[in-house]
Amino acid sequence: MNNPEEKCLYCERDAGQLPLLALRFGGQALWICPQHLPILIHKPEQLAEKLPGAVFLGGTEDHSHD
């Protein structure tokens, strides 16, 4: 049975609906689905309501992986 706390911090779907990736932030165990992982990486400010302090993560608009 899934832990009710294990749901995507963005869309709030659980592991019964889609895969979830675990992460830790601010001493909390959190989950995010693969569909919303790019938001965490590139536009964390969009998570500010659901993830206090996310606006300070500094998303990137344009970066290269040379």
N, CA, C and O atoms as a printed pandas DataFrame, in Angstrom:
     atom_number atom_name residue_name chain_id  residue_number  x_coord  y_coord  z_coord
0              1         N          MET        A               1    0.839   -1.184    0.000
1              2        CA          MET        A               1    0.000    0.000    0.000
2              3         C          MET        A               1    0.883    1.246    0.000
3              4         O          MET        A               1    1.913    1.273    0.673
4              5         N          ASN        A               2    0.486    2.283   -0.753
5              6        CA          ASN        A               2    1.250    3.517   -0.847
6              7         C          ASN        A               2    1.042    4.389    0.383
7              8         O          ASN        A               2   -0.051    4.440    0.948
8              9         N          ASN        A               3    2.103    5.071    0.787
9             10        CA          ASN        A               3    2.018    6.059    1.850
10            11         C          ASN        A               3    1.262    7.262    1.289
11            12         O          ASN        A               3    1.627    7.748    0.218
12            13         N          PRO        A               4    0.228    7.764    1.961
13            14        CA          PRO        A               4   -0.544    8.882    1.434
14            15         C          PRO        A               4    0.279   10.152    1.260
15            16         O          PRO        A               4   -0.123   11.054    0.525
16            17         N          GLU        A               5    1.419   10.234    1.925
17            18        CA          GLU        A               5    2.289   11.401    1.786
18            19         C          GLU        A               5    3.138   11.322    0.521
19            20         O          GLU        A               5    3.724   12.322    0.105
20            21         N          GLU        A               6    3.208   10.156   -0.084
21            22        CA          GLU        A               6    4.034    9.968   -1.271
22            23         C          GLU        A               6    3.239   10.343   -2.514
23            24         O          GLU        A               6    2.634    9.500   -3.176
24            25         N          LYS        A               7    3.264   11.656   -2.811
25            26        CA          LYS        A               7    2.589   12.144   -4.007
26            27         C          LYS        A               7    3.418   13.271   -4.592
27            28         O          LYS        A               7    4.169   13.935   -3.877
28            29         N          CYS        A               8    3.284   13.484   -5.878
29            30        CA          CYS        A               8    4.036   14.532   -6.563
30            31         C          CYS        A               8    3.716   15.879   -5.927
31            32         O          CYS        A               8    2.548   16.229   -5.754
32            33         N          LEU        A               9    4.754   16.629   -5.582
33            34        CA          LEU        A               9    4.516   17.910   -4.940
34            35         C          LEU        A               9    3.881   18.913   -5.877
35            36         O          LEU        A               9    3.356   19.928   -5.420
36            37         N          TYR        A              10    3.913   18.661   -7.181
37            38        CA          TYR        A              10    3.298   19.585   -8.138
38            39         C          TYR        A              10    1.863   19.189   -8.483
39            40         O          TYR        A              10    0.936   19.980   -8.306
40            41         N          CYS        A              11    1.686   17.972   -8.973
41            42        CA          CYS        A              11    0.351   17.556   -9.456
42            43         C          CYS        A              11   -0.429   16.726   -8.437
43            44         O          CYS        A              11   -1.620   16.474   -8.617
44            45         N          GLU        A              12    0.251   16.300   -7.363
45            46        CA          GLU        A              12   -0.358   15.552   -6.267
46            47         C          GLU        A              12   -0.879   14.164   -6.648
47            48         O          GLU        A              12   -1.697   13.586   -5.930
48            49         N          ARG        A              13   -0.401   13.627   -7.786
49            50        CA          ARG        A              13   -0.730   12.233   -8.112
50            51         C          ARG        A              13    0.217   11.325   -7.332
51            52         O          ARG        A              13    1.327   11.726   -6.982
52            53         N          ASP        A              14   -0.232   10.099   -7.061
53            54        CA          ASP        A              14    0.577    9.198   -6.235
54            55         C          ASP        A              14    1.217    8.093   -7.066
55            56         O          ASP        A              14    1.019    8.009   -8.278
56            57         N          ALA        A              15    1.992    7.241   -6.382
57            58        CA          ALA        A              15    2.740    6.182   -7.046
58            59         C          ALA        A              15    1.834    5.117   -7.652
59            60         O          ALA        A              15    2.302    4.303   -8.450
60            61         N          GLY        A              16    0.581    5.100   -7.304
61            62        CA          GLY        A              16   -0.366    4.200   -7.949
62            63         C          GLY        A              16   -0.761    4.693   -9.330
63            64         O          GLY        A              16   -1.306    3.938  -10.134
64            65         N          GLN        A              17   -0.483    5.965   -9.604
65            66        CA          GLN        A              17   -0.859    6.566  -10.879
66            67         C          GLN        A              17    0.330    6.744  -11.816
67            68         O          GLN        A              17    0.167    6.702  -13.035
68            69         N          LEU        A              18    1.525    6.942  -11.259
69            70        CA          LEU        A              18    2.717    7.176  -12.067
70            71         C          LEU        A              18    3.953    7.002  -11.206
71            72         O          LEU        A              18    3.852    6.981   -9.979
72            73         N          PRO        A              19    5.131    6.876  -11.832
73            74        CA          PRO        A              19    6.357    6.746  -11.041
74            75         C          PRO        A              19    6.644    8.048  -10.295
75            76         O          PRO        A              19    6.309    9.134  -10.768
76            77         N          LEU        A              20    7.261    7.925   -9.135
77            78        CA          LEU        A              20    7.657    9.104   -8.369
78            79         C          LEU        A              20    9.146    9.031   -8.059
79            80         O          LEU        A              20    9.694    7.951   -7.841
80            81         N          LEU        A              21    9.785   10.182   -8.041
81            82        CA          LEU        A              21   11.192   10.297   -7.684
82            83         C          LEU        A              21   11.282   10.955   -6.315
83            84         O          LEU        A              21   10.623   11.963   -6.059
84            85         N          ALA        A              22   12.093   10.386   -5.440
85            86        CA          ALA        A              22   12.251   10.931   -4.092
86            87         C          ALA        A              22   13.297   12.037   -4.100
87            88         O          ALA        A              22   14.280   11.973   -4.839
88            89         N          LEU        A              23   13.075   13.055   -3.268
89            90        CA          LEU        A              23   14.062   14.101   -3.075
90            91         C          LEU        A              23   13.953   14.618   -1.653
91            92         O          LEU        A              23   12.945   14.411   -0.977
92            93         N          ARG        A              24   14.995   15.286   -1.213
93            94        CA          ARG        A              24   14.990   15.894    0.125
94            95         C          ARG        A              24   15.273   17.373   -0.052
95            96         O          ARG        A              24   16.142   17.765   -0.831
96            97         N          PHE        A              25   14.524   18.192    0.685
97            98        CA          PHE        A              25   14.716   19.636    0.641
98            99         C          PHE        A              25   14.258   20.207    1.969
99           100         O          PHE        A              25   13.157   19.906    2.430
100          101         N          GLY        A              26   15.085   21.022    2.582
101          102        CA          GLY        A              26   14.727   21.632    3.853
102          103         C          GLY        A              26   14.433   20.631    4.946
103          104         O          GLY        A              26   13.595   20.877    5.814
104          105         N          GLY        A              27   15.126   19.490    4.907
105          106        CA          GLY        A              27   14.920   18.461    5.913
106          107         C          GLY        A              27   13.673   17.624    5.717
107          108         O          GLY        A              27   13.337   16.805    6.572
108          109         N          GLN        A              28   12.980   17.816    4.600
109          110        CA          GLN        A              28   11.754   17.061    4.314
110          111         C          GLN        A              28   12.001   16.047    3.214
111          112         O          GLN        A              28   12.781   16.294    2.293
112          113         N          ALA        A              29   11.335   14.905    3.312
113          114        CA          ALA        A              29   11.313   13.927    2.232
114          115         C          ALA        A              29   10.141   14.312    1.333
115          116         O          ALA        A              29    9.007   14.432    1.797
116          117         N          LEU        A              30   10.419   14.502    0.054
117          118        CA          LEU        A              30    9.402   14.926   -0.910
118          119         C          LEU        A              30    9.438   14.013   -2.118
119          120         O          LEU        A              30   10.361   13.214   -2.275
120          121         N          TRP        A              31    8.427   14.132   -2.977
121          122        CA          TRP        A              31    8.307   13.322   -4.170
122          123         C          TRP        A              31    7.930   14.215   -5.339
123          124         O          TRP        A              31    7.221   15.208   -5.173
124          125         N          ILE        A              32    8.413   13.851   -6.533
125          126        CA          ILE        A              32    8.020   14.554   -7.747
126          127         C          ILE        A              32    7.947   13.528   -8.870
127          128         O          ILE        A              32    8.728   12.577   -8.906
128          129         N          CYS        A              33    7.011   13.724   -9.777
129          130        CA          CYS        A              33    6.876   12.784  -10.895
130          131         C          CYS        A              33    7.806   13.214  -12.029
131          132         O          CYS        A              33    8.200   14.379  -12.092
132          133         N          PRO        A              34    8.160   12.294  -12.925
133          134        CA          PRO        A              34    9.067   12.624  -14.021
134          135         C          PRO        A              34    8.544   13.755  -14.910
135          136         O          PRO        A              34    9.337   14.512  -15.469
136          137         N          GLN        A              35    7.238   13.877  -15.045
137          138        CA          GLN        A              35    6.656   14.930  -15.876
138          139         C          GLN        A              35    6.975   16.320  -15.309
139          140         O          GLN        A              35    7.149   17.269  -16.073
140          141         N          HIS        A              36    7.053   16.446  -13.999
141          142        CA          HIS        A              36    7.270   17.748  -13.385
142          143         C          HIS        A              36    8.697   17.973  -12.895
143          144         O          HIS        A              36    9.000   19.039  -12.359
144          145         N          LEU        A              37    9.567   17.004  -13.065
145          146        CA          LEU        A              37   10.976   17.169  -12.715
146          147         C          LEU        A              37   11.611   18.353  -13.456
147          148         O          LEU        A              37   12.384   19.088  -12.841
148          149         N          PRO        A              38   11.325   18.573  -14.742
149          150        CA          PRO        A              38   11.902   19.742  -15.424
150          151         C          PRO        A              38   11.539   21.074  -14.765
151          152         O          PRO        A              38   12.325   22.019  -14.825
152          153         N          ILE        A              39   10.377   21.163  -14.144
153          154        CA          ILE        A              39   10.016   22.388  -13.435
154          155         C          ILE        A              39   10.965   22.591  -12.253
155          156         O          ILE        A              39   11.446   23.700  -12.023
156          157         N          LEU        A              40   11.230   21.531  -11.516
157          158        CA          LEU        A              40   12.152   21.612  -10.385
158          159         C          LEU        A              40   13.538   22.046  -10.852
159          160         O          LEU        A              40   14.204   22.827  -10.172
160          161         N          ILE        A              41   13.973   21.550  -11.997
161          162        CA          ILE        A              41   15.307   21.847  -12.502
162          163         C          ILE        A              41   15.394   23.241  -13.119
163          164         O          ILE        A              41   16.316   23.997  -12.812
164          165         N          HIS        A              42   14.445   23.585  -13.982
165          166        CA          HIS        A              42   14.557   24.802  -14.781
166          167         C          HIS        A              42   13.750   25.996  -14.280
167          168         O          HIS        A              42   14.131   27.140  -14.526
168          169         N          LYS        A              43   12.648   25.750  -13.586
169          170        CA          LYS        A              43   11.790   26.849  -13.131
170          171         C          LYS        A              43   11.280   26.595  -11.709
171          172         O          LYS        A              43   10.071   26.552  -11.482
172          173         N          PRO        A              44   12.196   26.426  -10.759
173          174        CA          PRO        A              44   11.778   26.084   -9.396
174          175         C          PRO        A              44   10.881   27.141   -8.765
175          176         O          PRO        A              44   10.137   26.836   -7.832
176          177         N          GLU        A              45   10.935   28.365   -9.250
177          178        CA          GLU        A              45   10.065   29.402   -8.697
178          179         C          GLU        A              45    8.592   29.054   -8.868
179          180         O          GLU        A              45    7.752   29.557   -8.121
180          181         N          GLN        A              46    8.262   28.194   -9.848
181          182        CA          GLN        A              46    6.878   27.756  -10.039
182          183         C          GLN        A              46    6.422   26.828   -8.910
183          184         O          GLN        A              46    5.230   26.552   -8.772
184          185         N          LEU        A              47    7.364   26.355   -8.112
185          186        CA          LEU        A              47    7.038   25.483   -6.982
186          187         C          LEU        A              47    6.993   26.246   -5.664
187          188         O          LEU        A              47    6.809   25.637   -4.611
188          189         N          ALA        A              48    7.156   27.553   -5.700
189          190        CA          ALA        A              48    7.274   28.354   -4.480
190          191         C          ALA        A              48    6.112   28.148   -3.521
191          192         O          ALA        A              48    6.319   28.125   -2.308
192          193         N          GLU        A              49    4.902   27.999   -4.030
193          194        CA          GLU        A              49    3.738   27.776   -3.158
194          195         C          GLU        A              49    3.797   26.436   -2.450
195          196         O          GLU        A              49    3.367   26.312   -1.303
196          197         N          LYS        A              50    4.328   25.440   -3.132
197          198        CA          LYS        A              50    4.322   24.078   -2.608
198          199         C          LYS        A              50    5.645   23.678   -1.973
199          200         O          LYS        A              50    5.715   22.689   -1.245
200          201         N          LEU        A              51    6.687   24.444   -2.247
201          202        CA          LEU        A              51    8.029   24.122   -1.766
202          203         C          LEU        A              51    8.682   25.409   -1.259
203          204         O          LEU        A              51    9.416   26.058   -2.005
204          205         N          PRO        A              52    8.428   25.788   -0.004
205          206        CA          PRO        A              52    8.990   27.030    0.532
206          207         C          PRO        A              52   10.503   27.088    0.337
207          208         O          PRO        A              52   11.218   26.140    0.660
208          209         N          GLY        A              53   10.977   28.200   -0.189
209          210        CA          GLY        A              53   12.403   28.370   -0.453
210          211         C          GLY        A              53   12.787   28.035   -1.881
211          212         O          GLY        A              53   13.933   28.264   -2.270
212          213         N          ALA        A              54   11.871   27.502   -2.677
213          214        CA          ALA        A              54   12.187   27.099   -4.050
214          215         C          ALA        A              54   12.583   28.286   -4.908
215          216         O          ALA        A              54   13.368   28.117   -5.841
216          217         N          VAL        A              55   12.080   29.462   -4.637
217          218        CA          VAL        A              55   12.420   30.617   -5.462
218          219         C          VAL        A              55   13.907   30.929   -5.366
219          220         O          VAL        A              55   14.462   31.578   -6.253
220          221         N          PHE        A              56   14.556   30.475   -4.299
221          222        CA          PHE        A              56   15.987   30.727   -4.147
222          223         C          PHE        A              56   16.852   29.654   -4.810
223          224         O          PHE        A              56   18.079   29.734   -4.753
224          225         N          LEU        A              57   16.234   28.660   -5.432
225          226        CA          LEU        A              57   17.004   27.604   -6.081
226          227         C          LEU        A              57   17.631   28.073   -7.387
227          228         O          LEU        A              57   18.558   27.439   -7.892
228          229         N          GLY        A              58   17.140   29.166   -7.931
229          230        CA          GLY        A              58   17.761   29.759   -9.124
230          231         C          GLY        A              58   17.645   28.903  -10.357
231          232         O          GLY        A              58   18.632   28.313  -10.795
232          233         N          GLY        A              59   16.459   28.822  -10.927
233          234        CA          GLY        A              59   16.256   28.106  -12.179
234          235         C          GLY        A              59   17.073   28.735  -13.288
235          236         O          GLY        A              59   17.529   29.872  -13.169
236          237         N          THR        A              60   17.251   28.002  -14.350
237          238        CA          THR        A              60   18.047   28.496  -15.472
238          239         C          THR        A              60   17.166   28.642  -16.692
239          240         O          THR        A              60   16.343   27.777  -16.990
240          241         N          GLU        A              61   17.346   29.733  -17.385
241          242        CA          GLU        A              61   16.623   29.945  -18.630
242          243         C          GLU        A              61   17.384   29.312  -19.778
243          244         O          GLU        A              61   16.799   28.647  -20.632
244          245         N          ASP        A              62   18.690   29.521  -19.794
245          246        CA          ASP        A              62   19.500   29.029  -20.895
246          247         C          ASP        A              62   20.832   28.553  -20.335
247          248         O          ASP        A              62   21.568   29.333  -19.731
248          249         N          HIS        A              63   21.139   27.305  -20.529
249          250        CA          HIS        A              63   22.422   26.794  -20.109
250          251         C          HIS        A              63   22.845   25.686  -21.054
251          252         O          HIS        A              63   22.018   25.044  -21.702
252          253         N          SER        A              64   24.133   25.481  -21.115
253          254        CA          SER        A              64   24.632   24.438  -22.010
254          255         C          SER        A              64   25.344   23.375  -21.198
255          256         O          SER        A              64   25.786   23.615  -20.075
256          257         N          HIS        A              65   25.443   22.218  -21.779
257          258        CA          HIS        A              65   26.112   21.074  -21.143
258          259         C          HIS        A              65   27.307   20.689  -21.995
259          260         O          HIS        A              65   27.411   19.554  -22.462
260          261         N          ASP        A              66   28.204   21.635  -22.192
261          262        CA          ASP        A              66   29.386   21.388  -23.024
262          263         C          ASP        A              66   30.374   20.472  -22.359
263          264         O          ASP        A              66   31.420   20.169  -22.934
